[in-house]
Each structure stands twice: as structure tokens, then as C-alpha cells.
Amino acid sequence: MSSQVTAIPRGFRHMNPINKNKFAGKYPTRIGAKPKAFVPVHDRIKNWNIVPGDSVRLMVGKKREKFIDEELGAKSGYKVYKVSSIDQTRNRVYLEGLNNKKSNAIREIPDNLHELDENEQRSYTGQKNFVAVRRAVQYSNVQLCVEDNNGPDSVFASRVATSSPRFIKDLGQWRWKRFAANLSGETDLPIVKSRGQVLIPWPVTERKPTPAASASDTLPKDVLQASLKLSQIETIPHEVIPATHRSPAPTDQRYADEYIFKPTSRAHHQLQTAMPMYLSEELSPRFARSKKQATWQARREQEEKIRLEVSRSKVAEWEAAGRDSALNEPIPGVSAGTTVINNDMVRLDGVEIRSRTRQEVREGVLHNFNHEVLFAKKQVAKAYADGMKFDAEGTKFTPQEGLTEDEARWLEGPKGERLAFKRRRKDRKERKMLEKLERLTLTDDKNQVVPEELRRQ
């Protein structure tokens, strides 16, 4: 990214360090790229008084670049250059008409040169073996031109003073005034009485003309025009209307197939209205955080709903059964009128036997329900780890003895087949290793003794 500025700077962003050190972001020497001169932050100029649009003179360099007449030198006067751009991070300015020559490769003239138009022919015939590249000049090697008379009587500011910078909140910019603290000659310009110095106005920047819109440009009126036209809900086919915003994509793909394979049907109003429902689901990321959050929240709400229904139904059943009325019924084989509550043999020291309350029954039901939910989650996690898939439609599973319907719906999937293949391969390797050890025989050899009882017959 280039750090050159072609407009008047109104801030101090160049004082922020771009890189942590002078070696950061540089190419290795073996690549051959020449790095730009690095200027530390404490050596950069904070208040820039030379900006694009100013007129300056060059204080160093060749005579033909500094003076109007090379032979007369300073007696003929200094050349006045216009600042085209500045580089605040390197303390450099670029002047119009001050260039360096860089070698340029000449393109080979094609055989069909006469068939090309005039501009293309000129691009080949007018080639040069060099190109002009703007030269970067140090900030301290130029001086502001206060009055340009195109001769030796031109006045330049050898020293520039500034007022205190002020921050304008409405514009979000820093502004200050610049004054000529020392001039190279006399001038008739007015002097500011409070400072006794000549005020140097900032250059006036002209707004760049807006080019005419071409065929590839978008007109402002087209940008402001509303292109999204939503239809009434009554006009959308009821088969593709989701019940809620969390509902999955419609399983009936007839509308999508007709839209894709029958271009003539795209003008149908219902199809045009229904297609964004498919595209929004297909083009959105499947594992987006918002989708996972919505799914998790939906599961939580469904689980809370089932938990509330179970607790209410169990409490209602307990009340319909008599609210632990069995505790007050007579115990058979014991003296008349003896119940569980008033039986001395049943009564425990320090423990009161009484009927449960609704709250206690509800807490017990929720405790058992939470254990069942936790057990079901563990079963699902184990099934997924084993590579099994759940038959949600219930068309592929077969009832099995000893298994509930939900347990029977877990079928072996591709991952489960791979895991089963790996287990069989591992068992086969272990079995072959044991068989190899069983067939192992030791032959008589030097310094080796095999007991008789271990010798194979």
C-alpha cells in the first residue's frame, strides 16, 4: 500500500507506527527487492507545512534543476516546482517535472503493425528505452515560495512558523495556520500585526470533475430504486410456507425443480415468490453459529415443554390415585385399625411418616425425568461415536426383541461400517499373530538347549 498523499493532510495519522520495527515487512535480500527508507516515528515531521499544491524551490541537486539559467546560476533565479504529492512516513515530497530515468524494455514490433489502429501503432513506434519516474526529495531540501515573480526577485520562506493546532469536531480534522518566519527577500504581502509575520495561505484544492457514466456504471437513481418486491403471504403456495422462522427447508422440491428445469415457468408469480425460501437455506452456511444457537434453543424449549407436561401428568395421576392413601389403609394380619402411619414397628425414631405433598411429587418426577434425558443423551452420543444413524422416518428399522422402538431405529451407517471393518481387521491380526506363535518351532543350534518336554513330536 502506497503511503503517498495527494491531498492536504488534516491529521497526525502518520505519527502512528505502521510496523513495530524497521525490519518488519521487509523482503529478504535474496529476493532482490530494494526496501524503502524507513523513518522512525520520533524522526518524522509532525506538522507538515508543505502540502500538495504548494510552490517550492529546490535547494540541492544539479544547477539545471535548481536555476532558471544554468550558466548564471542564482542570479537568474530559482525554478519553481509544484508539489504533486507527499510521503509523510518518509519525510519526502514529489515535485512535478522532477523525474529520474529508469530503464525500460522495448517491446518487439509485431508483423501486423500496419493492421493496427493509429494509437496502437504509436505505442510500438514511439517506444523509448527509459521511462520517467518521479524523484523523491527530502522535506528539508525544499523551501516554500511566498511570491513567484518568475525571476531573481521571487520570494521564498527560509523558515516557517505555525500556530497551535486546533481540532475541529464537526470535520474530525486538525487545522493550523502557517507563517513565514524568515523571507529570502522583500515583499509587499500584508503582515499579521499580532505576530509580525507574513501569513502563507493554504493552496486551494479543486474538486475533481465527476466523469460521465459509462455503460458499466450504475446510475444513482438505479441505486436508490427499490428492487426487492415482497408479495403478500396469501399468494405464496401453502406447501412451501414454513410454520416458523426456525422451520427447515421445504422437503417438497417440486417448485425448485420446476424453476430450474423449466425456464418458461419462471415468470409464474408463485414460483418467483417461493424461490427465496429455498435459496436462503441453500446458500447460508450449514453450521453457522446462529443456526446452531437457534437449534439448541429450540431443543431447550421443547425439553422444558415436555418436562412441564410430564410433571403435570404425574402429579395428576398421583392425585387421582388418592394422594398416598395406601399409608392409611389397614395392614393385613395385624390388629384392627393398624396402618403404616400408626404402626409402631414401621415407625422409625426421628423420622415422621406422612403423605407426600404436590411439590415433593413434582420434584421426584423431575429428578427421574432428568436422569432419563441424561441417559438418552449418552446413548445418542455413544451411537454417533459408533457410527450409527437414526431412522427418523421409521421405514428402515425392524422391531427387535429386548429393544425399544427408539433403540431399534439406530441403524449402522457408513462410519459404523468402517469402524466394524477396522475391528475385524484388528481381530484378524491378533488371531494370526497367535496362530503364528503356536506354529513356531525351534531347531537345534549352537548354544541353544530345548527341553525334551517342549519339543514337538
Secondary structure as GFF3:
##gff-version 3
##sequence-region A 1 457
A	DSSP	beta_strand	4	5	.	.	.	ID=ss1
A	DSSP	three_ten_helix	13	15	.	.	.	ID=ss2
A	DSSP	three_ten_helix	41	43	.	.	.	ID=ss3
A	DSSP	beta_strand	55	58	.	.	.	ID=ss4
A	DSSP	alpha_helix	63	66	.	.	.	ID=ss5
A	DSSP	three_ten_helix	73	76	.	.	.	ID=ss6
A	DSSP	beta_strand	81	87	.	.	.	ID=ss7
A	DSSP	beta_strand	92	103	.	.	.	ID=ss8
A	DSSP	three_ten_helix	113	115	.	.	.	ID=ss9
A	DSSP	alpha_helix	118	125	.	.	.	ID=ss10
A	DSSP	beta_strand	130	138	.	.	.	ID=ss11
A	DSSP	three_ten_helix	139	141	.	.	.	ID=ss12
A	DSSP	beta_strand	142	147	.	.	.	ID=ss13
A	DSSP	beta_strand	155	162	.	.	.	ID=ss14
A	DSSP	beta_strand	166	168	.	.	.	ID=ss15
A	DSSP	beta_strand	173	175	.	.	.	ID=ss16
A	DSSP	beta_strand	178	183	.	.	.	ID=ss17
A	DSSP	beta_strand	191	192	.	.	.	ID=ss18
A	DSSP	beta_strand	197	200	.	.	.	ID=ss19
A	DSSP	alpha_helix	220	224	.	.	.	ID=ss20
A	DSSP	three_ten_helix	233	235	.	.	.	ID=ss21
A	DSSP	alpha_helix	254	261	.	.	.	ID=ss22
A	DSSP	three_ten_helix	263	267	.	.	.	ID=ss23
A	DSSP	alpha_helix	269	283	.	.	.	ID=ss24
A	DSSP	alpha_helix	289	320	.	.	.	ID=ss25
A	DSSP	three_ten_helix	325	328	.	.	.	ID=ss26
A	DSSP	alpha_helix	358	385	.	.	.	ID=ss27
A	DSSP	beta_strand	388	390	.	.	.	ID=ss28
A	DSSP	alpha_helix	405	408	.	.	.	ID=ss29
A	DSSP	beta_strand	410	412	.	.	.	ID=ss30
A	DSSP	alpha_helix	414	438	.	.	.	ID=ss31
A	DSSP	three_ten_helix	452	454	.	.	.	ID=ss32
###
